Amino acid sequence: MISNEIICNPINDRRKRLLLGRKGNSELLVIGLNPSTANESSMDPTSKNIESIAIQNGFDGWWIINLYPGRYSKPKYLPKKPNKIYLKENLEIINKIVKNKDFKIKNVLLCWGNNVNRHDYLRNQMEIILKILKESNFTISCIGITKLGNPFHPSPLSINRFLGGVNELKLKDFK
């Protein structure tokens, strides 16, 4: 059963979010593009979709990390040059999650969408994170692939427009 407590790291920070989720005995690790408004007090539409996808696929916990931890309401607002401290902190927490037995990750859901192509640092982070995940032998999944070959983002707009809604989404192998 999914915990009621939303865990957010850091808390009360409007500039960045490194981790968001709920503990469980079988957890889904989700890798998005960048965090938006969800925090320790409330979830946004995308995090609600992620929780639904986790439950529908047999997970009782989930964690969201991102290629870039800076909070922006839309990918078009992401900076041209990243905050290097943010990138370092982001990779540190990702390494902690995949190596720490307190996390019970059973599967990884990739879902950054086509906006990964907006900036070189996003693609670089994607490559580094994929290498970390492959070395950790996780099953790597997606909910679908865009025409450009990227894993679909779980926003309500993309899920409803391209994937028929959140209610029956099943994880697919990402190759």
N, C-alpha and C positions, 0 to 999 in steps of 0.2 A: 504494500500500500504506500502511495506517495505521501511523504511528509507534508504537513500543512505549512511548515516554515520555509519561506523563501530565503535562501542564503545568497548574499551578494558580497563580492569583494572588489574594491573597497566599498564600505557602506557610506551613505550620504555624500557621494562624490558625483557631481554633475559633469565632470570633465572626462572621466574614464570609467570603464567597468572591465575587470579582468575575468570575472566568473559570476555566473548566476545559475541557480538551480535548486533542486530539492533532492535530499538524500533518499536512497532506496537500497534494496538488496540486489537489484539487477538494474544497472544504470546505463543510460544512453548518453554518450558524449556528443555534443552538437557543435560544429564549427561553422560559424557564420562569417559575415564580412566585417561588420562593426556594430557595436551596441547602440541602441536607441534609448527609449525611456524606461524600460523595465528596471526595477530595483528591488530592494529588500521589502518594500511596502506594497508594490503592485506590479502586475504583469501587463505587458502591452500585447497587441493582437498577435504579433509574431511569436512571443514566448508562450502564449496560450495555445497557438497551433503546435508548437514543439511539444508541449505537455500532452496534447491530444495524440500526436503521432507516437510519442513514447508509450503511452497507455495502450493504444491500438496494436502496438507491436510487441507487447508483453513486458515492458519495462516499468518498474515501479519507482524509478528515480531518473533524473536527467540533469545535465550540466551544459551550459552554453559558454563557449569561449569564442573568440573571434580572431580573424587575421590581423585586425588592428583594434586596440581597445579604446580608442578615442570615441567619445559619444557624439554622434551627429544624427540628426533626424532623417537625413537623406544622404545616400552615398555621394551625390554631387557636391556636398559640402565638405567631404573629406579633404584634408590639407594636401597640397601638392608635395610637400616635404613632411615626412613623419616626425613625430617626437621620438627621438632615439631612446629616451628613458622608457617611454611606453612600450616600445618594441622589445626592449630587454626584459622588462617586467612581465610582458605577455609570454615570452618564450620560457621564462623561469616558472611561471604558474602552469604552463602546459606540460613542461617536463615533470613538475611535481605531481600533477594529476595522473599522468600515465605511469609513473613509477611508484606512487603511494598506494599501499594496499587498503587505506581507509576509503578510497574510491573504489566502487565495485562496477567498473566500466565493462560492459559485455559487448558493446558495439559502438562504432563511431558513425555519425551522420554528417556528411559534408553538405553544406547548403549556402554557399556564398554567392551564387548567381553570377551573371555576366559583368557586374560592376567590378569584379576582380581585375578586369582589364583597364580600369581607369588610371591606375598608377603602378609604376614598376615595383614599389615597395610592397604592394599587396600581393603581386605575383611572387615576389621573393619570399615573403612570409608563407604563402601557400606552399611553396616548394620545401621550405625548411620544416614546416609542420607536417607535411605528408611524409617526409623522411623520418621524423620522430615517430609518427604513427606506424609506419611500416616496420621499423625496428622493434616496435612493441608488440607486433603480431596481432593487432586488433582486426576484427572484421570491419571493413570500411564500406559504408553504404551511402545511398542518396535516395531521394524520392522521385527523381527523374533527371534527365539531362537536357539542357537547353540546346538550341541549334548550334551554338558556338562551342558546345562540349563541356560546359560547366554544370556543376550540380545545382538544381533548382533551389532558389531561396524560398523559405516557408512563409512568406508574407501572405496575408489573405488574398491580395490581388492576384499573385501568381498562382497560388493553389486553386483558387476558384476559376480563374481564366483558363489555365492550361492543364490542370490535373483533376478537375471535376469535384473539388471540395475536399475538406480535411477528413471527412468521416470514414473513408475507406483506404486511406493511404498506407501502402505497405512498403517497407524498405526494400531497395534493390541493391544488388552488388554494384559498387563503383569500381570501374576498371581503369 
